[in-house]
Each structure stands twice: as C-alpha cells, then as structure tokens.
Amino acid sequence: MDFPFDLNALFPERVSVLDNNLTAGQKAPGRPDPQIQIATVIDELGKASAKAQQLPAPITSAAKLQANRHHLYLLKDGEQNGGKAVIVGFLKVGCKKLFLLDQQGAHVETEPLCVLDFYIIETLQRHGYGLELFDFMLKHKRVEPGQMAYDRPSPKFLSFLDKHYDLKNSVPQVNNFVVFSGFFKSRSAAQ
Ligand code: ACO
C-alpha cells in the first residue's frame, strides 16, 4: 500500500511500534506534523483489514489506537515505490480482561495479551511477511504464541498459527476469543 508521502521519512525502521501517541520517529524540522500522516496510514490499513475479513466496520483506526493501550506493529518495505517505501501490513495487540473456560469447563478470569487485528496486503500474503511481523511482536512482548488469546481469528490466521507455531487444539469458549490447549498450563506454571 503506497501513500503520497515519504513513508521512509515517517517510519525510519522496517518495523515500527506505534501506541496511543501515534509517533514512530523524531519530528523533522520544517516537515508537516507526522501524526496526521500516520493517522492516514492507520485508517487506510484498518479499512483494508476490515474489508479482507468482511467486517461491517474497521476495528483498527487512529482514533481507536489513541483511545486504548494497544500496540500496533507496522511493517514497511523501504525499497519499493521508487524508494518512498510501501506498507506491507500490520499487527495490533493489547491486554484484555477475559472470562475463559479451561479444559474442564471452569471459568477462569484472565488478562492475556490478545491479537486484535492482523493484516498483510493481499498481493503480499503468503510471502512470509506475516511471520516476520508476528515474530517481531513475540520478541518485543517476550511472549509465546500459546500464552496469547486471539480475537475472532479468521481461517487464514488459524492456518497461519497451525503452520508456524503448531497451535491446533483450541479450547472451546463462549465468546469470540480463541485460546489453545497450552494456555491454561502456562498460566498455572506462572502462578
Ligand atoms: N489461505 C489459507 N491460508 C493462508 C492464506 C490463504 N490465502 N494466506 C496465508 N495463510 C496462512 C497459511 O498457513 C500459509 O501457509 P501456506 O502458504 O503454506 O499454506 C501461511 O499463512 C503463510 O504465512 P505468512 O506468509 O507468514 O503469512 P501472511 O504474510 O500471508 O500473513 C495473514 C498471514 C495476516 C493471516 C494474512 O494472510 C492476511 O492478512 N489475511 C487476511 C486478513 C486476515 O484474515 N487477518 C486475520 C484476522 S483475525 C485477527 O486478527 C485476530
């Protein structure tokens, strides 16, 4: 996804970590406020992700990111678009208080790190970019995929989790979140 401004100037790193401040680098003197351009990028990605998942409305927008304690990881390819870069995709995570059912069907109150939105541009899917972004997030958050909860994962994402992280057996829930069989084991070991 390209934009009519220099993404390499806006996002100096290959993966940028954005939070409610909507900043990714230093504000350069004489340049327009980067927050407005960053907000444009997030809003367009949020719309594209919603369309790809056939959601009625985006779950990711600049306004929502500003209002929550979420982290959004943004991946660019700095060489494309005549050196102005393209955005490859994004991954949004955040902690949520959840009531989940363990393998015995007992209610457990948890507050895991959740994957809330994940999108790679259509033409760039199945090239390993999703894995690059996901692995970056795992290292940044120091978390294992089995310790996380997944908000309404799409079939493509479930296939991704199975292929790359061997996550297959989900524990049935009554909400939209998916957790896998090791989730409750790793929790009790940590307590
Ligand atoms: N059909 C089935 N599985 C797919 C597809 C597809 N079209 N695309 C990716 N995958 C899965 C497969 O397991 C694939 O392995 P394979 O090619 O050997 O079958 C694997 O992902 C490929 O891994 P990557 O190349 O690292 O993944 P990618 O860069 O495509 O990113 C993602 C994965 C984010 C799910 C991407 O396909 C995408 O954006 N899909 C559309 C939006 C979406 O469904 N997002 C998840 C929403 S749910 C949530 O966020 C909680």
Boltz pocket constraint, residues with backbone or C-beta under 6 A from the ligand:
constraints:
  - pocket:
      binder: B
      contacts: [[A, 49], [A, 52], [A, 53], [A, 115], [A, 116], [A, 117], [A, 118], [A, 119], [A, 120], [A, 121], [A, 124], [A, 125], [A, 126], [A, 127], [A, 128], [A, 129], [A, 130], [A, 131], [A, 132], [A, 150], [A, 151], [A, 152], [A, 153], [A, 154], [A, 155], [A, 156], [A, 157], [A, 159], [A, 160], [A, 161], [A, 163]]
      max_distance: 6.0
